[in-house]
Amino acid sequence: MPVFAQTPETAPPATSPVTPGQAPVEPVPITTAPGTQVGEAYTLGAGDIIRADIFDVAPELTLEQRYTILPDGTLNLPWVGSVPVNGLTLKQAADVLSARYSRFIRNPVITVSLLAPRPLKVGVIGEVNRPGSYIISVISNEVTQQSLNQRTASEGGNQWPRVSQAIETAGGITQIANLREITIRRPRVSGGEDLISLNLWKFLREGDLNQDILLRDGDTIVIPKATKMDAAEMTQIATSKFSPATISVSVVGEVTAPGTLNLKPSATLNQAIMTAGGFRGGRASRKKIDLIRLNPDGTVTRRRLSVDLDQNLNDDRNPPLRNNDIVVVNPTFIAKVNDFLTTAIGVPLTIFGGISGFRNILFPGGN
């Protein structure tokens, strides 16, 4: 049974020697960075809430039920003061505390358990709608030391955030995202970073959870741009959890209800026109539909399309739409002339009996 080595009236500094002439006990050196893992074990960092228990000691050394690791990566404990635990596993942290408390207790038996893990800070960049740095909380309310130490890359428990959750938090992927070649940049303990390749398309098609891996604090998810995509593949990705719930598309010009629409990510040009009430009869030119697109690099492209409402998904006649696209349905030649006459002389074209009557008035005798 452990017994007191000494019983000071006040807590001495953490660097106080045990006995005169004896060298102070040094803590176990920290060799890992916060947010990484040693083997498969969880490592501590700022924001973690832990419990430390010292067994078979006098009541005056009983520790509190909960301690939060401070922003500088230390624990502030009675008698020993500030103890650095940043980047340590639970076992390593227990060894550090045992070394510190051995100044006051012979053969201390100390355990450290994690009550509530800290949120993870991860970066999501590339083809997502809101790239940036995000704080993602761990879903579970209770974590045991055994479950953490037994956590593996493929079966860590669904309470830990995965890559798909980070993508959802970043607003989902864009419609030109390459899900086959996603890269995770993971900081190494000794500096630098590891690169982990993922194929989330395989996860969508085959349900391979090994592609939707558990995140670690400090991860950066890089989603590249696809150079070529199949129409069927785009449709499946657009209806997956990786895509945003809706995209914003503006349909203006000769449609019944022009304005900004919230459409499904899989929406096509025809669907946008129909959602806007369809073509205005006698005015809309189906051969002069402009698709205006703001590209990620800041440039703007404009395509002139001929629309067939019977077409399925087709890049030439019924292309898929992207967020913030603008669809302009232009008027026919007759509609333009009618608008000109109405504006210029206040008389619509219909009063002249159509375009043939208008020509007879302007050019009598066929001249």
VEXVEX-715176 format. One record per residue: residue in one letter; x negated, y, z of N, C-alpha, C in turn. Coordinates in steps of 0.001 Angstrom, whole numbers, plus 500000, padded with zeros to 6 digits. Layout:
BEGIN
["A" [X Y Z] [X Y Z] [X Y Z]]
...
This chain:
BEGIN
["M" [499150 498810 500000] [500000 500000 500000] [499112 501243 500000]]
["P" [499367 502214 499133] [498539 503412 499122] [498750 504230 500374]]
["V" [497678 504857 500839] [497737 505718 502017] [497082 507027 501695]]
["F" [497323 508035 502534] [496761 509350 502306] [495261 509338 502504]]
["A" [494536 509957 501590] [493102 510157 501766] [492861 511378 502610]]
["Q" [493723 512366 502504] [493666 513548 503343] [495034 514205 503334]]
["T" [495313 515002 504354] [496617 515663 504446] [496400 517144 504659]]
["P" [496227 517902 503599] [495989 519329 503751] [497263 520033 504171]]
["E" [497073 521162 504852] [498234 521958 505249] [498828 522691 504063]]
["T" [497991 523096 503152] [498466 523756 501931] [497863 523044 500750]]
["A" [498499 523173 499627] [498022 522493 498430] [496706 523097 497985]]
["P" [495645 522310 497886] [494356 522824 497451] [494338 523007 495952]]
["P" [493352 523732 495434] [493232 523868 493991] [493027 522513 493341]]
["A" [493385 522462 492075] [493283 521186 491366] [491849 520727 491236]]
["T" [490857 521619 491417] [489460 521249 491236] [488774 520924 492558]]
["S" [489540 520845 493674] [488941 520574 494970] [488372 519171 494999]]
["P" [487196 518950 495562] [486620 517614 495659] [487371 516799 496693]]
["V" [487256 515472 496558] [487900 514584 497504] [487192 514639 498851]]
["T" [485869 514477 498836] [485068 514556 500056] [483793 515294 499732]]
["P" [483139 515864 500742] [481883 516578 500479] [480862 515670 499798]]
["G" [480233 516193 498767] [479219 515449 498042] [479752 514536 496971]]
["Q" [481056 514380 496883] [481652 513516 495859] [482121 514365 494695]]
["A" [481796 513934 493497] [482167 514692 492299] [483671 514683 492123]]
["P" [484250 515796 491657] [485702 515827 491455] [486123 514864 490369]]
["V" [487335 514405 490491] [487880 513490 489490] [488325 514292 488276]]
["E" [487801 513940 487118] [488159 514658 485893] [489358 513991 485238]]
["P" [490253 514784 484666] [491409 514187 483992] [490999 513456 482722]]
["V" [491857 512555 482314] [491624 511856 481053] [491649 512858 479911]]
["P" [490637 512879 479054] [490608 513885 477974] [491751 513679 477005]]
["I" [492253 514802 476485] [493332 514766 475495] [492710 514610 474122]]
["T" [493041 513524 473454] [492445 513244 472155] [493462 513233 471033]]
["T" [494718 513528 471340] [495746 513539 470306] [496440 514883 470261]]
["A" [496955 515192 469119] [497666 516456 468943] [499124 516288 469315]]
["P" [499782 517344 469766] [501202 517216 470110] [502029 516857 468900]]
["G" [503038 516018 469156] [503944 515655 468079] [503465 514508 467243]]
["T" [502303 513926 467546] [501854 512755 466817] [502056 511542 467702]]
["Q" [501682 510393 467209] [501826 509179 467966] [500494 508458 468046]]
["V" [500250 507796 469173] [499111 506906 469306] [499661 505508 469106]]
["G" [499282 504854 468011] [499924 503602 467674] [501392 503860 467416]]
["E" [502237 503232 468201] [503678 503422 468063] [504263 504131 469278]]
["A" [503431 504702 470128] [503916 505310 471361] [504231 506788 471153]]
["Y" [505235 507249 471850] [505611 508655 471821] [504540 509486 472531]]
["T" [504312 510693 472049] [503370 511593 472698] [504093 512840 473175]]
["L" [503649 513349 474272] [504319 514455 474934] [503937 515799 474336]]
["G" [504834 516757 474468] [504586 518107 473993] [505482 519089 474720]]
["A" [505272 520369 474457] [506043 521411 475120] [507535 521232 474875]]
["G" [508314 521292 475955] [509751 521133 475857] [510257 519777 476290]]
["D" [509395 518771 476342] [509809 517465 476851] [510176 517575 478327]]
["I" [511204 516845 478729] [511588 516770 480139] [511241 515374 480637]]
["I" [510399 515304 481664] [509909 514017 482139] [510233 513834 483620]]
["R" [510057 512608 484056] [510162 512289 485476] [508889 511578 485889]]
["A" [508291 511990 486996] [507085 511351 487534] [507412 510810 488917]]
["D" [507121 509547 489130] [507402 508896 490409] [506101 508407 491035]]
["I" [505897 508728 492314] [504791 508196 493100] [505396 507250 494128]]
["F" [504966 505995 494108] [505587 504990 494943] [504891 504874 496301]]
["D" [505691 504615 497347] [505203 504311 498692] [504320 505416 499245]]
["V" [504840 506626 499275] [504102 507736 499856] [504983 508439 500870]]
["A" [504366 509309 501629] [505109 510070 502634] [506069 511038 501945]]
["P" [507137 511437 502614] [508158 512307 502000] [507603 513617 501469]]
["E" [506520 514148 502090] [506018 515442 501635] [505394 515395 500245]]
["L" [505116 514196 499720] [504585 514088 498365] [505622 513570 497371]]
["T" [506867 513532 497777] [507911 513117 496843] [508088 514193 495763]]
["L" [508083 513762 494512] [508185 514706 493394] [509641 514964 493034]]
["E" [509858 516037 492282] [511198 516385 491819] [511673 515356 490787]]
["Q" [512988 515379 490533] [513569 514437 489577] [513227 514790 488134]]
["R" [513032 516076 487846] [512807 516498 486460] [511711 517553 486412]]
["Y" [510848 517415 485429] [509836 518436 485148] [509815 518694 483647]]
["T" [509746 519948 483285] [509670 520328 481871] [508241 520704 481529]]
["I" [507743 520152 480442] [506403 520512 479981] [506442 521934 479449]]
["L" [505557 522765 479973] [505560 524190 479662] [505032 524445 478253]]
["P" [505236 525669 477725] [504769 525976 476364] [503272 525766 476158]]
["D" [502463 525861 477233] [501029 525624 477073] [500678 524143 477192]]
["G" [501695 523272 477266] [501439 521838 477293] [501074 521287 478658]]
["T" [501398 521994 479724] [501034 521544 481064] [502271 521267 481902]]
["L" [502048 520476 482971] [503042 520268 484008] [502577 520988 485267]]
["N" [503490 521617 485944] [503163 522287 487201] [503715 521440 488343]]
["L" [502825 520715 489044] [503222 519728 490034] [502755 520132 491426]]
["P" [503457 519702 492468] [503018 520013 493830] [501667 519372 494141]]
["W" [500859 520080 494916] [499541 519680 495408] [498463 519780 494326]]
["V" [498718 519293 493128] [497659 519274 492110] [497748 520464 491174]]
["G" [498853 521193 491176] [498987 522373 490335] [499214 522043 488873]]
["S" [498539 522773 487985] [498746 522644 486542] [497969 521454 485999]]
["V" [498681 520572 485282] [498070 519365 484716] [498356 519333 483216]]
["P" [497335 519340 482354] [497578 519277 480903] [497986 517872 480479]]
["V" [499105 517783 479758] [499591 516494 479256] [499933 516566 477772]]
["N" [499638 517678 477127] [500008 517865 475725] [499325 516820 474841]]
["G" [500115 516081 474066] [499552 515096 473157] [499280 513754 473775]]
["L" [499585 513549 475047] [499350 512279 475708] [500554 511356 475572]]
["T" [500301 510056 475559] [501395 509100 475675] [501875 509093 477120]]
["L" [502978 508420 477365] [503501 508339 478729] [502512 507633 479654]]
["K" [501874 506602 479160] [500891 505883 479979] [499678 506756 480257]]
["Q" [499199 507475 479236] [498052 508360 479437] [498383 509458 480438]]
["A" [499613 509997 480359] [500005 511026 481309] [500033 510470 482730]]
["A" [500518 509242 482885] [500525 508619 484214] [499103 508436 484731]]
["D" [498166 508078 483862] [496762 507925 484282] [496173 509264 484724]]
["V" [496509 510339 483998] [496013 511662 484374] [496532 512049 485753]]
["L" [497823 511826 485987] [498398 512171 487286] [497816 511299 488396]]
["S" [497570 510037 488112] [496951 509170 489112] [495570 509676 489488]]
["A" [494812 510133 488480] [493483 510665 488761] [493550 511913 489621]]
["R" [494536 512782 489320] [494675 514006 490104] [495104 513713 491546]]
["Y" [496081 512826 491685] [496602 512560 493025] [495713 511613 493833]]
["S" [494710 510999 493201] [493794 510147 493959] [492972 510951 494949]]
["R" [492979 512257 494839] [492310 513087 495828] [493037 513063 497161]]
["F" [494322 512738 497103] [495135 512766 498304] [495686 511392 498678]]
["I" [495699 510475 497716] [496261 509145 497941] [495268 508100 497451]]
["R" [495054 507065 498241] [494225 505960 497787] [495054 505047 496892]]
["N" [494504 504760 495716] [495163 503870 494750] [496612 504273 494477]]
["P" [496837 505487 494008] [498218 505912 493763] [498859 505116 492631]]
["V" [500131 504822 492795] [500907 504151 491749] [501913 505163 491206]]
["I" [501659 505655 489989] [502473 506723 489398] [503011 506253 488052]]
["T" [504271 506513 487820] [504875 506246 486512] [505455 507541 485953]]
["V" [505418 507658 484653] [505982 508814 483963] [507000 508302 482952]]
["S" [508198 508837 482974] [509240 508454 482021] [509807 509709 481369]]
["L" [510282 509542 480168] [510833 510661 479403] [512341 510709 479591]]
["L" [512836 511807 480123] [514271 511976 480319] [514951 512574 479097]]
["A" [514324 513563 478495] [514900 514222 477316] [513775 514679 476403]]
["P" [513693 514151 475185] [512626 514566 474268] [512877 515957 473716]]
["R" [511828 516620 473361] [511904 517966 472793] [512440 517900 471367]]
["P" [513018 518976 470858] [513380 519028 469438] [512132 518973 468565]]
["L" [512305 518520 467347] [511201 518441 466402] [511192 519675 465505]]
["K" [510004 520197 465244] [509853 521301 464304] [509264 520745 463017]]
["V" [510030 520832 461937] [509597 520289 460655] [509780 521341 459569]]
["G" [509010 521200 458514] [509135 522074 457350] [509764 521319 456189]]
["V" [510620 521995 455437] [511235 521419 454237] [511036 522417 453105]]
["I" [510280 522035 452094] [509972 522953 451000] [510221 522270 449659]]
["G" [510238 523073 448603] [510469 522537 447268] [511917 522704 446855]]
["E" [512463 521662 446231] [513796 521746 445633] [514906 521479 446649]]
["V" [515011 522390 447624] [516148 522410 448548] [516736 523812 448497]]
["N" [517969 523944 448939] [518658 525229 448809] [518181 526280 449800]]
["R" [517671 525840 450966] [517167 526795 451952] [515827 526298 452509]]
["P" [514764 526387 451728] [513467 525914 452225] [513001 526728 453423]]
["G" [512271 526068 454314] [511755 526774 455481] [511426 525814 456608]]
["S" [511220 526379 457788] [510901 525618 458986] [512156 525471 459838]]
["Y" [512399 524258 460339] [513628 523968 461073] [513340 523239 462377]]
["I" [514176 523518 463369] [514147 522802 464638] [515292 521794 464614]]
["I" [514968 520512 464746] [515966 519450 464678] [515968 518715 466008]]
["S" [517116 518656 466645] [517220 518035 467957] [517346 516524 467848]]
["V" [516879 515841 468871] [517073 514404 468984] [518485 514152 469480]]
["I" [519170 513221 468843] [520583 513013 469124] [520802 512320 470464]]
["S" [519938 511389 470811] [520152 510591 472009] [520048 511431 473275]]
["N" [520865 511113 474267] [520820 511798 475550] [519974 511056 476582]]
["E" [519572 509854 476268] [518809 509062 477223] [517763 508256 476489]]
["V" [516529 508350 476928] [515428 507635 476322] [514642 506955 477421]]
["T" [514336 505692 477245] [513555 504981 478236] [512121 504832 477759]]
["Q" [511226 504618 478711] [509823 504446 478371] [509640 503224 477472]]
["Q" [510370 502154 477765] [510227 500935 476981] [510665 501152 475536]]
["S" [511794 501860 475340] [512280 502068 473982] [511329 502938 473179]]
["L" [510686 503897 473833] [509745 504759 473128] [508480 504005 472751]]
["N" [507960 503214 473670] [506725 502485 473402] [506921 501391 472373]]
["Q" [508155 500905 472235] [508426 499860 471258] [508895 500418 469928]]
["R" [508964 501731 469819] [509454 502352 468590] [508499 502094 467438]]
["T" [509011 501655 466319] [508207 501434 465124] [508700 502337 464018]]
["A" [507952 502327 462910] [508283 503230 461803] [509625 502886 461172]]
["S" [510020 501620 461239] [511234 501218 460541] [512418 500986 461457]]
["E" [512189 500834 462762] [513299 500574 463663] [513149 501407 464927]]
["G" [513229 502718 464748] [513030 503594 465884] [514308 503970 466593]]
["G" [515436 503471 466157] [516677 503895 466780] [517249 505084 466027]]
["N" [518553 505122 465872] [519147 506165 465050] [519220 507513 465754]]
["Q" [518751 507594 467017] [518799 508871 467705] [517690 509807 467243]]
["W" [516670 509265 466597] [515561 510109 466153] [515851 510645 464761]]
["P" [515604 511927 464493] [515914 512489 463166] [515136 511804 462052]]
["R" [515785 511644 460932] [515165 511071 459746] [515050 512129 458654]]
["V" [514387 511751 457565] [514137 512681 456465] [515455 513216 455911]]
["S" [516449 512354 455758] [517730 512781 455187] [518377 513864 456038]]
["Q" [518230 513783 457353] [518832 514803 458218] [518152 516149 458031]]
["A" [516829 516139 457864] [516114 517394 457633] [516527 518024 456310]]
["I" [516738 517210 455286] [517171 517731 453985] [518564 518347 454097]]
["E" [519452 517693 454821] [520787 518255 455039] [520690 519593 455773]]
["T" [519819 519664 456779] [519657 520900 457540] [519173 522029 456648]]
["A" [518374 521714 455644] [517850 522721 454714] [518821 523025 453584]]
["G" [520092 522659 453734] [521097 523003 452737] [521257 522017 451613]]
["G" [520563 520875 451695] [520663 519883 450633] [519743 520188 449479]]
["I" [519582 519216 448601] [518687 519362 447457] [519339 520184 446357]]
["T" [518501 520725 445485] [519010 521357 444273] [519300 520268 443245]]
["Q" [519924 520651 442156] [520306 519668 441141] [519157 519261 440233]]
["I" [517976 519814 440470] [516809 519407 439690] [515748 518786 440594]]
["A" [516167 518290 441747] [515227 517680 442687] [514835 516279 442223]]
["N" [513582 515951 442439] [513053 514625 442117] [513014 513802 443399]]
["L" [514006 512945 443592] [514082 512146 444809] [513141 510956 444785]]
["R" [512568 510652 443639] [511686 509491 443538] [510270 509763 444044]]
["E" [509882 511017 444136] [508487 511323 444453] [508388 512352 445585]]
["I" [509124 512117 446655] [509060 512996 447824] [507798 512676 448630]]
["T" [507183 513708 449173] [505965 513542 449958] [506168 514109 451363]]
["I" [505719 513358 452365] [505692 513839 453741] [504248 514168 454095]]
["R" [503988 515410 454474] [502655 515811 454941] [502664 515753 456458]]
["R" [501889 514841 457011] [501886 514586 458460] [500510 514888 459046]]
["P" [500438 515818 460009] [499136 516175 460588] [498475 514978 461268]]
["R" [497161 514881 461096] [496396 513828 461759] [495930 514283 463134]]
["V" [495625 513292 463960] [495120 513588 465295] [493792 514319 465219]]
["S" [492931 513878 464312] [491572 514416 464233] [491444 515564 463239]]
["G" [492554 516080 462765] [492518 517152 461771] [492891 516635 460395]]
["G" [493265 517540 459514] [493721 517119 458197] [495149 516598 458261]]
["E" [495542 515850 457259] [496909 515347 457222] [496987 514078 456409]]
["D" [497971 513263 456723] [498295 512071 455942] [499424 512408 454983]]
["L" [499391 511786 453813] [500435 511960 452815] [501231 510671 452695]]
["I" [502539 510751 452907] [503420 509591 452859] [504379 509777 451691]]
["S" [504392 508817 450775] [505255 508888 449596] [506571 508178 449872]]
["L" [507682 508814 449472] [509009 508250 449676] [509780 508253 448363]]
["N" [510679 507294 448232] [511567 507209 447079] [513008 507156 447595]]
["L" [513610 508330 447769] [514970 508370 448293] [516010 507917 447272]]
["W" [515636 507883 445997] [516535 507311 445003] [516715 505819 445271]]
["K" [515643 505153 445697] [515727 503743 446074] [516609 503571 447304]]
["F" [516545 504547 448201] [517420 504506 449377] [518883 504634 448959]]
["L" [519183 505515 448007] [520555 505692 447549] [521072 504464 446813]]
["R" [520229 503878 445976] [520665 502760 445149] [520701 501440 445904]]
["E" [519703 501217 446754] [519545 499902 447385] [519741 499926 448896]]
["G" [519894 501120 449481] [520043 501200 450923] [518772 500866 451676]]
["D" [517620 501127 451073] [516333 500824 451693] [516011 501881 452742]]
["L" [516250 501557 454022] [516024 502521 455096] [514545 502830 455303]]
["N" [513658 501993 454774] [512234 502289 454887] [511854 503558 454142]]
["Q" [512699 503985 453217] [512440 505219 452478] [512921 506450 453249]]
["D" [513854 506252 454168] [514384 507357 454980] [513756 507255 456372]]
["I" [512489 507618 456465] [511703 507332 457662] [512006 508316 458787]]
["L" [511572 507943 459986] [511705 508814 461145] [510732 509977 461049]]
["L" [511194 511126 461458] [510347 512314 461440] [509494 512405 462696]]
["R" [508398 513137 462580] [507568 513469 463728] [507382 514980 463777]]
["D" [507133 515459 464954] [506925 516892 465129] [505758 517346 464254]]
["G" [505973 518392 463466] [504922 518921 462605] [504970 518415 461178]]
["D" [505897 517501 460850] [506006 517000 459481] [506438 518107 458523]]
["T" [505974 518014 457283] [506444 518882 456204] [506928 518004 455063]]
["I" [508186 518203 454659] [508792 517426 453579] [508697 518232 452291]]
["V" [508086 517648 451270] [507891 518328 449984] [508726 517606 448930]]
["I" [509683 518331 448323] [510559 517747 447307] [510236 518408 445968]]
["P" [509656 517664 445030] [509251 518267 443754] [510422 518433 442791]]
["K" [510130 519071 441686] [511118 519300 440632] [511085 518148 439636]]
["A" [512249 517694 439214] [512335 516624 438228] [512111 517190 436829]]
["T" [511338 516489 436037] [511099 516914 434658] [512194 516427 433716]]
["K" [512819 515305 434074] [513890 514761 433241] [514801 513935 434127]]
["M" [516120 514098 433951] [517082 513364 434763] [518184 512799 433881]]
["D" [518596 511585 434206] [519703 510951 433525] [521024 511523 434043]]
["A" [522011 511656 433164] [523292 512254 433557] [523972 511446 434655]]
["A" [523945 510115 434543] [524567 509276 435559] [523848 509406 436893]]
["E" [522520 509530 436830] [521747 509697 438055] [522076 511025 438721]]
["M" [522203 512084 437939] [522547 513387 438485] [523902 513340 439191]]
["T" [524860 512622 438602] [526183 512526 439202] [526126 511817 440540]]
["Q" [525366 510729 440608] [525276 509981 441862] [524578 510793 442943]]
["I" [523511 511492 442568] [522804 512316 443550] [523690 513458 444029]]
["A" [524468 514039 443107] [525324 515174 443466] [526400 514795 444470]]
["T" [526795 513520 444484] [527835 513086 445413] [527248 512455 446676]]
["S" [525923 512480 446829] [525288 511882 448001] [525197 512899 449132]]
["K" [524762 512430 450306] [524611 513297 451473] [523446 514271 451324]]
["F" [522586 514049 450331] [521448 514947 450130] [521859 516252 449468]]
["S" [523002 516267 448818] [523454 517455 448099] [524334 518316 449001]]
["P" [524400 519624 448712] [525309 520487 449477] [526748 520135 449188]]
["A" [527643 520560 450059] [529059 520237 449893] [529641 520893 448647]]
["T" [529244 522136 448364] [529753 522852 447199] [528652 523695 446582]]
["I" [528875 524102 445337] [528034 525098 444684] [528913 526260 444268]]
["S" [528314 527427 444116] [529059 528628 443748] [528829 528926 442272]]
["V" [529912 528997 441511] [529852 529264 440068] [530861 530360 439739]]
["S" [530438 531334 438936] [531337 532413 438499] [531792 532142 437073]]
["V" [533106 532209 436845] [533685 532048 435513] [534412 533351 435179]]
["V" [533957 534036 434147] [534513 535336 433790] [534902 535332 432314]]
["G" [535666 536371 431916] [536070 536496 430518] [537468 535972 430282]]
["E" [537643 535275 429177] [538968 534893 428704] [539444 533578 429314]]
["V" [539605 533587 430651] [540234 532474 431355] [541391 533039 432172]]
["T" [542275 532158 432600] [543486 532616 433279] [543198 533247 434632]]
["A" [542264 532669 435389] [541969 533174 436738] [540463 533328 436904]]
["P" [539862 534365 436308] [538414 534547 436432] [538009 534853 437869]]
["G" [536772 534495 438210] [536262 534777 439553] [535188 533779 439948]]
["T" [534808 533837 441209] [533783 532946 441750] [534458 531717 442348]]
["L" [533959 530549 441976] [534548 529288 442394] [533570 528493 443246]]
["N" [534101 527746 444200] [533314 526776 444956] [533633 525393 444410]]
["L" [532645 524804 443752] [532843 523530 443071] [531963 522454 443691]]
["K" [532277 521210 443393] [531433 520105 443821] [530095 520174 443080]]
["P" [529029 519681 443703] [527722 519745 443039] [527673 518991 441715]]
["S" [528608 518067 441510] [528635 517306 440258] [529478 517976 439174]]
["A" [529936 519211 439394] [530838 519880 438456] [530164 520157 437126]]
["T" [530936 520077 436055] [530454 520368 434711] [531083 521669 434215]]
["L" [530645 522099 433039] [531166 523325 432437] [532672 523232 432211]]
["N" [533136 522109 431680] [534568 521946 431433] [535378 522024 432724]]
["Q" [534864 521405 433773] [535572 521429 435048] [535670 522844 435607]]
["A" [534613 523621 435437] [534644 525004 435909] [535696 525816 435152]]
["I" [535759 525629 433841] [536743 526373 433040] [538167 525977 433425]]
["M" [538387 524687 433620] [539724 524240 433995] [540099 524715 435393]]
["T" [539133 524749 436315] [539410 525235 437663] [539773 526716 437641]]
["A" [539218 527454 436660] [539540 528870 436523] [540832 529096 435751]]
["G" [541621 528051 435591] [542930 528181 434954] [542956 527852 433480]]
["G" [541793 527534 432898] [541742 527207 431483] [541655 528442 430601]]
["F" [541540 528218 429296] [541412 529308 428330] [542697 530130 428237]]
["R" [542523 531415 428029] [543672 532279 427748] [544099 532071 426303]]
["G" [545335 531674 426126] [545836 531351 424801] [545728 532509 423827]]
["G" [545191 532240 422638] [545085 533246 421589] [543949 534230 421785]]
["R" [543198 534131 422849] [542132 535101 423090] [540752 534439 423267]]
["A" [540701 533267 423846] [539412 532647 424175] [538810 531947 422964]]
["S" [537520 532167 422779] [536784 531488 421714] [536057 530285 422313]]
["R" [536467 529101 421932] [535833 527893 422462] [534455 527650 421874]]
["K" [534125 528371 420823] [532803 528203 420209] [531801 529235 420687]]
["K" [532217 530106 421595] [531323 531158 422082] [531394 531245 423611]]
["I" [530899 530191 424250] [530829 530145 425712] [529374 530364 426114]]
["D" [529126 531373 426926] [527764 531664 427386] [527567 531117 428793]]
["L" [526468 530392 428964] [526076 529884 430284] [524825 530637 430716]]
["I" [524966 531479 431729] [523860 532302 432227] [523352 531683 433526]]
["R" [522038 531449 433590] [521457 530742 434734] [520248 531496 435272]]
["L" [520264 531709 436589] [519112 532293 437272] [518203 531153 437702]]
["N" [517004 531115 437154] [516057 530035 437430] [515295 530291 438729]]
["P" [514753 529225 439351] [514006 529389 440601] [512822 530329 440496]]
["D" [512235 530463 439293] [511066 531336 439137] [511455 532797 438908]]
["G" [512755 533102 438988] [513197 534483 438828] [513635 534846 437424]]
["T" [513384 533981 436463] [513800 534259 435093] [515279 533920 434901]]
["V" [515843 534465 433824] [517243 534225 433502] [517334 533640 432101]]
["T" [518098 532553 431969] [518310 531959 430649] [519785 532100 430268]]
["R" [520013 532197 428960] [521386 532337 428442] [521558 531381 427269]]
["R" [522538 530507 427368] [522815 529532 426318] [524194 529801 425731]]
["R" [524289 529730 424396] [525572 529846 423708] [526054 528423 423375]]
["L" [527220 528058 423900] [527722 526699 423765] [529061 526686 423053]]
["S" [529333 525569 422396] [530641 525299 421817] [531281 524209 422654]]
["V" [532418 524519 423260] [532996 523640 424268] [534092 522782 423675]]
["D" [534068 521502 424064] [535140 520567 423747] [535616 519992 425076]]
["L" [536851 520314 425452] [537353 519890 426761] [537524 518385 426878]]
["D" [537436 517665 425773] [537526 516209 425811] [536176 515540 426020]]
["Q" [535110 516320 426022] [533770 515767 426179] [533513 515354 427623]]
["N" [532815 514218 427794] [532303 513837 429098] [531013 514614 429362]]
["L" [530370 514302 430477] [529122 514976 430823] [528147 514893 429657]]
["N" [527747 516048 429163] [526875 516117 427986] [526114 517429 428050]]
["D" [524807 517366 427909] [524008 518567 428089] [524250 519602 426997]]
["D" [524733 519178 425828] [524954 520111 424727] [526368 520686 424709]]
["R" [527367 519876 425034] [528751 520328 424924] [529439 520508 426282]]
["N" [528990 519778 427288] [529607 519868 428623] [528530 519639 429693]]
["P" [527604 520594 429839] [526457 520388 430729] [526843 520479 432201]]
["P" [526042 519857 433082] [526265 520027 434526] [525879 521439 434949]]
["L" [526582 521950 435935] [526331 523309 436408] [525433 523295 437634]]
["R" [524812 524444 437897] [523972 524611 439078] [524496 525775 439909]]
["N" [524019 525823 441116] [524450 526882 442021] [524127 528256 441435]]
["N" [525073 529176 441510] [524954 530561 441046] [524986 530710 439529]]
["D" [525390 529666 438799] [525580 529810 437354] [526734 530775 437066]]
["I" [526662 531424 435893] [527734 532308 435423] [528207 531803 434065]]
["V" [529491 531553 433945] [530092 531098 432686] [530904 532252 432105]]
["V" [530573 532648 430873] [531271 533748 430204] [532046 533180 429020]]
["V" [533360 533293 429073] [534217 532850 427973] [534526 534079 427118]]
["N" [533937 534139 425935] [534062 535312 425077] [535383 535303 424310]]
["P" [535850 536495 423912] [537108 536570 423143] [536878 536223 421671]]
["T" [537937 535863 420987] [537868 535619 419549] [537720 536953 418804]]
["F" [537455 536872 417500] [537316 538079 416691] [538626 538873 416689]]
["I" [539739 538162 416554] [541036 538845 416526] [541298 539551 417848]]
["A" [540937 538896 418957] [541139 539503 420271] [540281 540753 420426]]
["K" [539072 540727 419862] [538204 541911 419936] [538791 543073 419147]]
["V" [539295 542762 417929] [539898 543813 417107] [541131 544387 417793]]
["N" [541930 543510 418358] [543135 543955 419060] [542779 544869 420229]]
["D" [541734 544506 420962] [541307 545348 422085] [540808 546698 421594]]
["F" [540096 546701 420433] [539588 547951 419883] [540727 548876 419483]]
["L" [541715 548302 418792] [542831 549126 418349] [543629 549668 419529]]
["T" [543808 548815 420516] [544566 549253 421692] [543859 550383 422407]]
["T" [542550 550291 422445] [541768 551332 423130] [541670 552595 422283]]
["A" [541475 552411 420965] [541212 553566 420114] [542484 554334 419760]]
["I" [543554 553600 419350] [544740 554322 418884] [545995 553951 419652]]
["G" [545830 553073 420649] [546972 552715 421486] [547967 551819 420811]]
["V" [547612 551200 419671] [548525 550319 418951] [547877 548949 418842]]
["P" [548523 547917 419353] [547933 546580 419253] [548038 546041 417847]]
["L" [547209 545054 417560] [547140 544462 416238] [548450 543791 415847]]
["T" [549195 543303 416779] [550419 542560 416461] [551450 543395 415725]]
["I" [551439 544736 415891] [552423 545581 415225] [552221 545601 413716]]
["F" [551002 545259 413263] [550724 545251 411824] [550942 543885 411204]]
["G" [551505 542953 411978] [551779 541643 411402] [550558 540785 411281]]
["G" [549655 540939 412197] [548474 540089 412192] [547363 540681 411367]]
["I" [546344 539914 411153] [545138 540412 410488] [545389 540711 409019]]
["S" [546304 539954 408357] [546563 540214 406935] [547271 541555 406758]]
["G" [548235 541849 407632] [548909 543136 407552] [547972 544281 407850]]
["F" [547041 544075 408783] [546073 545100 409117] [545181 545411 407923]]
["R" [544822 544371 407141] [543980 544601 405961] [544760 545372 404884]]
["N" [546063 545076 404733] [546866 545768 403707] [546976 547241 403995]]
["I" [547034 547598 405284] [547141 549022 405626] [545818 549732 405373]]
["L" [544726 549066 405757] [543413 549695 405589] [542968 549704 404136]]
["F" [543343 548621 403397] [542881 548503 402012] [544079 548222 401088]]
["P" [544867 549231 400793] [546045 549037 399930] [545603 548608 398524]]
["G" [546385 547721 397946] [546058 547222 396613] [544943 546214 396627]]
["G" [544519 545792 397813] [543457 544774 397887] [542089 545347 397797]]
["N" [541890 546675 397776] [540576 547293 397676] [539935 547436 399043]]
